[in-house]
Amino acid sequence: MPRCVLVTDYAWPSLDPEREILAAADAEIVLPETGDDDELAELASGADAILTNWKPVTARVLANATRCLTVARYGVGLDNIEVTAATELGIVVTNVPDFCVDEVSDHALALVLALSRRIVDFAGQTRAGGWDNKAFGDMHRLRGQTLGLIGFGRIARRVAGKALPFGFRVLAYSPSLAPGNHDGVTAASFEQVLGSSDVVSLHAPATPSTRHMIGELELAMMRPGSLLVNTARGALVDEDALRRALTEGRLGGACLDVMDEEPPPPDHPLRTTPGVVMTPHASFYSVESVRELQETAADNVAAVLGGRLPGTVVNPDVLTSPHLRTRLEPA
């Protein structure tokens, strides 16, 4: 009898890549109708594995998933999975840490260029029949400016590598980043990054401790006229405080690909706040990145179902737990 893989949700046209990979592991996909917690908890009782994109895989869902060997995240962040509960139950949790590294780093720099060079404003003006290259105030060259990175994982490192040839001086803060120079990037404190940067780009995960890590106090630390870029998680920024900083002229602008609530309400004030360039959580997307995501996440599930270590285990303590539900051999 084929094994059952519950796919809680997905954001692409087809699950054909997953079906092909999982069929080779003698597994079939089951899809919910609504994806609410009640339905997922019910379907989880018959699942040997769970693949999830955005839907919460709660402690309740995991408690019902008595046959489940692994939960695989479509993506990098794990804020929608109760990883601690999974570990206690002996369930292996995986993710795709290399997902969309090029796409998000490209998008972050594209937002910086669009705002600093007034691309959106100029394009709107010329489309409306105007032709005034002084309409939106002074512009400054990027060479010699300072780019500050909050978080220094794979995406932030790729942003740094792409920004250095533009002539940016690059600072980075991460709690785990050792002092010194890292391939042209200078480690700095959180306060130094905020206070010394012309552009601050966020690349931290969403956790209880990072929620609203950029609030009233932190925005006040930033240089007058500086830019804030967020392609990470909307929860990192206090949106009310950001709007005040922009409307009071303390910041030069904000580039936002993510919001605390997605989609934001049609009347959300940041949609129309001057100095904001907003995109609809599009930074991850390319045809290539999504295909790789589907295949890698499904490969992780197939590996566990086949008794092999997957490419990534985000809760490695589970591998030595007496509650581990399946023995895994090196691939």
Secondary structure, 3 states (H helix, E strand, C coil): CCEEEEECCCCCCCCHHHHHHHHCCCEEEECCCCCCHHHHHHHHCCCCEEEECCCCECHHHHHHCCCCCEEEECCCCCCCECHHHHHHHCCEEECCCCCCHHHHHHHHHHHHHHHHCCHHHHHHHHHCCCCCCCCCCCCCCCCCCEEEEECCCHHHHHHHHHHHHHCCEEEEECCCCCCCEECCEEECCHHHHHHHCCEEEECCCCCCCCCCCECHHHHHHCCCCCEEEECCCHHHECHHHHHHHHHCCCCCEEEECCCCCCCCCCCCHHHCCCCEEECCCCCCCCHHHHHHHHHHHHHHHHHHHCCECCCCCCCHHHHHCCCCCCCCECC
